[in-house]
Each structure stands twice: as structure tokens, then as C-alpha cells.
Amino acid sequence: MRSMDRALDAQRNGRFKEAEEIYRSLVSGDPRNFDALHMLGIVCVENGKPAEAEQFFLKALSIDARYPPLFHNYGVFLGKQKRYQEAVTQFDQALKLFDRFAPVYSDRGISLMELGKLDEALASHNAAVNLAPNVPMAFYNRGNTLFKRRNYDLALQDYDKASALFAGYADAYCGRGNVFRELKRHAEALAAYDKALTLAPDLAEAHLGRGNLFRDLGRYDEAFLDYNKALRLKPDLPGIEGDRLDVKNHLCDWSDFDAEWTRLIASVRNGNRSTSPFPFLAVSSSPQDQLRCAELWAASGDAASGKSVWQGPRNRHDRIRVGYVSADFRQHAVSTLAVGMFECHDRSRFDVTAISIGPDDRSDMRRRVAAAFEHFVDARTRSDEEICKFIRESEIDILVDIMGFTADARTSVFANRAVPIQVNYLGYPGTMGAPYIDYILADRIVIFESERPCYAEQVVYLPHSFMPGDRERPTPGKSPSRADAGLPEKNFVFCCFNNGYKITPDVFDIWMRVLQQIDASVLWLFMENPTAERNLRKEAAARGINPERLIAAPRMSYVDHQARLPLADLFLDTSPYSGGAIVSDALWAGLPVLTLKGETLVGRMAASLLSAIGAPELITTTPQDYEALACALARHPDKLAEIKRKLATNRLTAPLFDVRLFTQNLEVAYTTMWQRWQRGEPRQSFTVGAS
């Protein structure tokens, strides 16, 4: 067998090192051996030598630039290097030479999808399917683009076609699982992921998808197992390391806590997309690191296609048109905070639209939010392109993202910039790290002037607090007794109703030392799953505290939760991720909240709220002061009673819950943004009123 045949045989059978040696020998004998250079590029990719692979591809192109498969293979290589625009250029060159090459259309579509050019990607995949109607991968790849476009019915049809053509196509079943998960058809999603893993037990993407589904369902133990497996199989899956640690935090499993989070922070600093930004907030205490994480995420995929400068006309309207985009126009913490603000907008000066991208839970809150807007658009089933088209045709001036990087967000709507001014506000307590978001609404407690370089947005400083507070809340029913809640009648009750993932070993250490110092006191906690409860009790015992002194607070309706808040004596906030809406609820109920002011926006939310209600004495700046004040307040009931009386008075007089005043200041901010735009001035940080 001649050398080239032996090399090709080795390559076909996965013996890439052997193939590389033979090809190198051929090139050594003839440096202009086109076929050997071309194949060397391919096998060097397989052998993890990308720099050499590219050299061989380019050398082959310098010899013969009329061979379509070479442009195709070089394009595939560039796609693997995430150089998607360059890849498209190579695919286009291949198609100029031969326009009936289905795999080129398919791979071109993949790169265009990664660039966020979904319409072009779909056209390319359509060409591939038309040329190769019996190739399952062509349908699978088109299904992925349709999924990205949120054309779920059509995506399912393509995944079904792919699996019909090849019954063992595990990726197609994984795609089905992803569609069903988005549609909240949980049982069908689980069945699809299970089928994929039956066919391919080591398919990392299927483990990731099933882990995501289990996390959606609050089945964190199972999510952790799948994330663990996905991480082992494919550690470079975007976000997988952060997802895994996030569910560990939900389980209050602190094994290797410091080491694992230190590695994750180092990975982000090294430019890896190891975590999405939201889980990163829970442990990172550096605004610089949070910016880096957000920038990495915002620069990827569909978000990367956004233009940082508005290209449309300068519309002029009698009223400023403001649009709010959220998946949480329902019984959700964000709506609980913001609904009064929506209701108070001055309709004579502002035309306000809600673009709902989440489910209708048919709750009283949903109905109240919908009634608060002049226009309420249910856009959940619309594609991003359709939403952008609606926004542009509505000539909205200012588009407000109250989702950020939280669940069910539509970042690409903002990346495609359908309006001149875009604002990051409330739903995601951090920077978006994106050039297409112009402003972030804050106050001088949550973002210091010196920290502005750590935010990709220009900072707009509102007076008092960046967080609105609604006064028209549902009236709680009769408060339960302590006995009803499983609490001791006479002993001091500390509480924390923040989600379990916000509890860190350091803050738990402080809480246990406080319990040691305050005899017979208890800690009333929201423990969101049985594993978290077991782990927290185990951690308490390891610190010398009887686990029975931790009292579980079950999840209940918003009204019932409000009714039980006064049963506690003192709310202990978490750090470095402080409470937001739940702290607002506690203060409205007259429950004092003790906070440790952190180093980032997310660590200072409670401090902002306490300042705005006139209780700065409950803000501490060191762990030692936090612990000491918790003990002092428990030992001096007269001092605590004085604070409670002040909260009861201030909730109706201090700025925190004056939603009409808050909205007026917010409207000044919007007007200033709009006027600067109308004058052609660049975006710039500014302050509204007294701060």
C-alpha cells in the first residue's frame, strides 16, 4: 500500500497520530504536496495542534485555491476556534466554486447561528436540507437554528425527521428535550433526555440539558449528578462549572467550597466562559471579576451580534415611549417591587409598554401588572426577530431590561438594538458587560463613584434607593402564632428568608457564634429542599449548635409569608449576596434587618433599603461588627423595640416606600437620557436630584 493510502486508512480509522507522521513524511519529501498538506491540516486539528493545522491549510491554499473541500475544511477548523465570521468567509468561497455542496451550507449555517444571524443561518440550512433530504444531520442542524429562533414546533419537526432517518441519533433526542424544556413540558423533556442518554450515555449536552431541567424543577440532587457528569465529559461546556456550583449552593453542600470557587474565579479571570454571570454573583466579591464574567458572556453567541450604536432615525413623539421587557410579569419578586412604579408612571408624559416574555400564571399580580401598562404585549411565543420588529415599529425610545442574565431572559433582543436607548435595571443586580446596554440605574450606596469603571453601562444615580417599594400590597391575614410556625414562644428568634444559595460558610459561622452567645435563641430559615436542611443541620452540629435550634420555614404564598414575618425578632442578612425583595418585605412588615455591606452591588442591596427607610444603624461594614450588633440587639430588647417603632413610622414617611416619589425621580432619569440622545450627546453618567 502506498504512503498516501496508508495515511488515509489510518485517518479513516481514527489513528490520527499515525496519519500525521505519514503526511509529514510526504511533505518532507515534497513541500508542495497539496493533498498531504490539506490532510495534515485536518489531522493536526484532531491531534490538538490548531496553530500547525492553520499553517498547513494556508500553505495548501497558496498552492491551489480552486478546491472547494479545502475551503470547507478550513472553515470547519475556524468554526471550532470560534472564529465564526472568518469561517463563513471560507464557506462562501467554497460555494462560489461549487454551489451544490450540502455540508458546506450546513456548516455555514452553524457559524451564522453562532454569530446570531439566525435568518441567514436558516436560509443556509434550508439549502442544505434541499440538497440532502436524506441526511439526518442537515435536519438536526436546521432544528438547532429553529430552536434558537424559538420556532419550537418547526424545530421539533426537524429533530423528529433526523431521528426518523437515523434511529440512534442521540443529539436529535437531546434537541427535543431542549424544546420541551422551553415549553415547560417537563415530562416529555425528561423522556427525551433519557432517550438520548440511553443511546449515548456520555453525551455531555444531554447531561447538561437534563441537569437544567432538574434545576428548573428544584430537584437539585439530581441536577448536581448530571452537571457533575457533564463537567467530567466536557469541561469546556459554556457555564457548566458555575451551574454545578450553583446547585451545590442550593443544596448547602459546602464541601471544597473555597477551593472550587477560587478555581472558578481564576478561570473567569483567565477568560473562560466557565459560568454564566448570575451564579457568579453568589460568591464573587469583586466588581472587576463580575464585570469580566459578564463581558465574556455578553460577547458570546447571539449577544455578540449586537450593535453598540443605534442606527435608526431620531424619532420625536409627544410622549417618551418606554418599554419594559421581562419574563416575570407574574407573582414574582420583581413584580412585587415594581408594580407600584408601573402604576405611577405619568401617562401625560410617558407612553409605557410591557413586553412579557414569560408565562401567564393567572395570578392577581399578573392581572395588576397588566392593568398598570398602557400597552401589555404577551410576546412569549414570538421569536426575538419578531419582538425586535414590534419594538422598532412601535418606535419605543427607551427599552428597559428587567431580566439581565436571569432565567428566561432574551438578551438577544437587546443585542439587536431596536431602540436608541437601552437600560439595565432591577432584575439582575450587576453589570451586563455589554456595549449595547447604555445605562444602569443605581444609587450611591450600591455603586460607588470609584467603581464606575467596573460597569460597562453609564451609571445613573437615583436618590434614596435604586429599588422601588410598593405600598399597595395585598393585606396579610391574621398572623399565625409562634406555636403555629414551630417557634418557641419566649426565646429570641433570628431569621433569614433569603434563598439557600446565598448562605455561605463564612456567614453561617457568624450565625452559629451568635446562637452560642444568645442562650436558647433559634434561627428560622428558609431551607428549600430536604438535602439543604440536612446539610445545614449537619453544619450547625459541627459548630457545636444543637441542630434543633434551626427551625425550617416552609415555602408559602406571598400573603401568608407577609403574615408570618412579625413572628421573628431580627432578620440576619446574607453576604456577599444580600437580600433584595425579601428584605423590602421584612422592612414593610416592621421586622428589623441586620446587614453586612458588601463589596459589590449585589452585596449592598439591603444597605440601600435600610438607608432609604432611615435605619442606617442596622448597616455594618465588618463581620465582627455584624456579629457584635446581632448579639447586642438580642440582649437589649428595648433597643430593638425602638428600632421596630421607627420602622413602623418610617414605612409611610421615609422615601423607601414612597413609590410616587420614586417614579418621579425615575422619570427624570428617563427624560435626561432621552434629551441627551435628542441633542446627539454621548451617553454619560449622571445623578438625579439629591443623593
BELFEN-V218405 format. One record per run of one state. SS is the DSSP state (H for helix, E for strand, L for the rest). FROM is the first residue (numbers start at 1). TO is the last residue. Records with the same first field share a line. If there is no record, write none. Layout:
SS->FROM-TO  FROM-TO
This chain:
L->1-2  13-15  30-33  47-49  64-67  81-83  98-101  115-117  132-135  149-151  166-169  183-185  200-203  217-219  234-239  251-256  270-276  282-286  299-300  306-319  327-332  345-349  357-363  373-374  379-383  394-397  402-410  416-420  425-438  443-448  455-457  462-492  497-499  503-504  518-521  526-529  543-546  553-557  568-569  573-580  589-592  597-600  604-604  613-615  621-622  636-636  651-654  658-658  679-685  688-691
H->3-12  16-29  34-46  50-63  68-80  84-97  102-114  118-131  136-148  152-165  170-182  186-199  204-216  220-233  240-250  257-269  277-281  287-298  301-305  333-344  364-372  384-393  411-415  449-454  500-502  505-517  530-542  547-549  558-567  581-588  601-603  605-612  616-618  623-635  637-650  655-657  659-678
E->320-326  350-356  375-378  398-401  421-424  439-442  458-461  493-496  522-525  550-552  570-572  593-596  619-620  686-687
